[in-house]
Amino acid sequence: MTKLSWAEVEEAVEKLADKIKASGFKPDYIIGVTTGGLIPLSLLSKKLNIEKILTASASSYDKHEQKELTITYLPKIDLKNQKVLLVDEIADTGTTLKKISEIMVGQYKVAELKTATLGANKDKYTFWPDFSVVVEQGDWVIFPWEKEDFPEYFK
């Protein structure tokens, strides 16, 4: 288990923003996957100076246990021919990013889609994000905003 501090999250966001900028990708919209992706969404939108911010809601975990992916909300907006950055806090298996990416390309007809996460699990992923900075091997990453979900790690 890896527990990140707020300072480590801020440093990871800075590195992630630098990677995105260095790639030359300039998204028109940034979409965060709730709930874990909301804080990276907010911090990245400021670092990348993106004002068009949207959310998508999906869940596949109950604490440490992965369940079937459920998408409960997608933005009701025309994204055809737009460049979109899809953000989440972590790509454990990558299932959430993969499914929402498929929807963005297939149904929304975005011109270009890139994915970004603070963390990625290189032992379990099936869909790797375009941009990530904290790469773990088999460990579970606990973020500072998960105090309510994992109080045992914040004593």
C-alpha positions as CSV (number, residue, x, y, z in Angstrom):
1,M,0.0,0.0,0.0
2,T,1.2,3.5,-0.9
3,K,-0.3,6.4,0.9
4,L,0.2,9.8,-0.9
5,S,0.3,13.1,1.0
6,W,-1.2,16.3,-0.3
7,A,2.3,17.5,-1.1
8,E,3.0,14.3,-3.2
9,V,-0.3,14.8,-5.0
10,E,0.5,18.4,-5.8
11,E,4.0,17.2,-7.1
12,A,2.4,14.4,-9.2
13,V,-0.1,16.9,-10.7
14,E,2.7,19.3,-11.6
15,K,4.7,16.4,-13.3
16,L,1.5,15.2,-15.1
17,A,0.8,18.7,-16.4
18,D,4.4,19.0,-17.6
19,K,4.1,15.7,-19.5
20,I,0.8,16.8,-21.1
21,K,2.3,20.2,-22.1
22,A,5.5,18.6,-23.4
23,S,3.4,16.2,-25.6
24,G,1.9,19.2,-27.4
25,F,-1.7,18.0,-26.7
26,K,-4.0,21.0,-26.0
27,P,-7.4,19.8,-25.0
28,D,-10.6,21.8,-25.6
29,Y,-12.3,20.0,-22.7
30,I,-11.1,18.2,-19.6
31,I,-13.4,15.5,-18.1
32,G,-12.9,14.1,-14.7
33,V,-14.2,10.7,-13.6
34,T,-16.0,11.1,-10.2
35,T,-15.4,10.8,-7.5
36,G,-11.6,10.0,-7.3
37,G,-10.8,12.1,-10.4
38,L,-12.4,15.3,-9.1
39,I,-9.4,16.6,-7.3
40,P,-6.9,15.8,-10.1
41,L,-9.5,17.4,-12.5
42,S,-9.5,20.6,-10.6
43,L,-5.7,20.8,-10.1
44,L,-4.9,19.9,-13.7
45,S,-7.5,22.3,-15.2
46,K,-5.7,25.1,-13.4
47,K,-2.2,23.9,-14.4
48,L,-3.3,23.5,-18.1
49,N,-5.5,26.6,-18.1
50,I,-8.5,24.7,-19.3
51,E,-11.8,26.3,-18.5
52,K,-14.2,23.8,-20.2
53,I,-14.6,21.3,-17.4
54,L,-17.0,18.3,-17.4
55,T,-17.5,15.2,-15.3
56,A,-18.5,11.6,-15.9
57,S,-19.6,9.3,-13.0
58,A,-18.5,5.7,-12.9
59,S,-17.6,3.2,-10.2
60,S,-16.2,-0.3,-10.1
61,Y,-14.8,-0.6,-6.6
62,D,-16.1,-1.1,-3.1
63,K,-13.1,-0.3,-1.0
64,H,-10.4,-2.7,-2.3
65,E,-12.8,-5.0,-4.1
66,Q,-13.4,-4.6,-7.8
67,K,-16.9,-5.0,-9.0
68,E,-18.6,-4.6,-12.4
69,L,-18.1,-1.2,-13.9
70,T,-21.2,1.0,-13.6
71,I,-21.4,4.3,-15.5
72,T,-24.1,6.5,-13.9
73,Y,-23.5,9.8,-15.7
74,L,-22.1,11.2,-18.9
75,P,-22.1,14.9,-19.9
76,K,-24.9,16.0,-22.1
77,I,-22.9,18.1,-24.5
78,D,-21.8,18.0,-28.1
79,L,-18.1,17.1,-28.1
80,K,-17.9,16.3,-31.8
81,N,-14.5,17.3,-33.3
82,Q,-13.2,18.4,-29.9
83,K,-10.0,17.4,-28.2
84,V,-10.7,15.9,-24.8
85,L,-8.5,14.9,-21.8
86,L,-10.1,12.3,-19.6
87,V,-8.8,12.3,-16.0
88,D,-9.0,9.9,-13.1
89,E,-6.9,9.5,-10.0
90,I,-5.7,6.0,-10.8
91,A,-5.8,3.3,-13.5
92,D,-5.8,0.1,-11.5
93,T,-6.9,-2.2,-14.3
94,G,-7.8,0.6,-16.7
95,T,-11.4,-0.7,-17.2
96,T,-13.0,2.7,-16.4
97,L,-10.7,4.7,-18.6
98,K,-11.1,2.2,-21.5
99,K,-14.9,2.1,-21.3
100,I,-15.4,5.9,-21.1
101,S,-12.8,6.4,-23.8
102,E,-14.7,4.1,-26.1
103,I,-17.9,6.1,-25.4
104,M,-16.1,9.4,-26.1
105,V,-14.8,8.2,-29.4
106,G,-17.8,6.1,-30.5
107,Q,-20.8,8.1,-29.3
108,Y,-19.4,11.6,-28.8
109,K,-17.2,11.5,-31.9
110,V,-14.3,13.5,-30.3
111,A,-11.5,14.5,-32.6
112,E,-8.8,13.4,-30.2
113,L,-8.9,11.8,-26.8
114,K,-6.1,11.4,-24.3
115,T,-6.2,9.9,-20.8
116,A,-4.4,11.0,-17.7
117,T,-4.1,9.6,-14.2
118,L,-2.0,10.4,-11.2
119,G,-1.3,6.7,-10.7
120,A,-1.3,3.4,-12.6
121,N,-0.9,-0.2,-11.6
122,K,1.5,-1.8,-14.0
123,D,0.7,-5.3,-12.6
124,K,-3.0,-5.2,-13.4
125,Y,-3.7,-2.8,-16.1
126,T,-5.4,-3.7,-19.4
127,F,-5.6,-0.2,-20.6
128,W,-2.7,2.1,-19.9
129,P,-3.3,5.9,-19.6
130,D,-1.6,8.2,-22.1
131,F,-0.2,10.2,-19.2
132,S,0.6,9.1,-15.6
133,V,3.3,9.7,-13.0
134,V,3.0,7.3,-10.0
135,V,3.5,3.8,-11.3
136,E,2.9,1.1,-8.8
137,Q,3.4,-2.7,-8.9
138,G,0.6,-4.5,-7.2
139,D,0.2,-1.9,-4.4
140,W,-3.0,-0.1,-3.6
141,V,-2.6,3.7,-3.7
142,I,-4.4,5.7,-1.0
143,F,-5.0,9.4,-1.8
144,P,-5.4,12.0,0.9
145,W,-9.1,12.6,0.0
146,E,-9.9,9.0,0.7
147,K,-9.8,9.4,4.5
148,E,-13.5,8.6,4.9
149,D,-13.1,5.4,2.8
150,F,-10.0,4.2,4.4
151,P,-9.8,5.6,8.0
152,E,-7.5,2.8,9.1
153,Y,-4.7,4.4,7.0
154,F,-5.1,7.9,8.6
155,K,-4.6,7.2,12.3
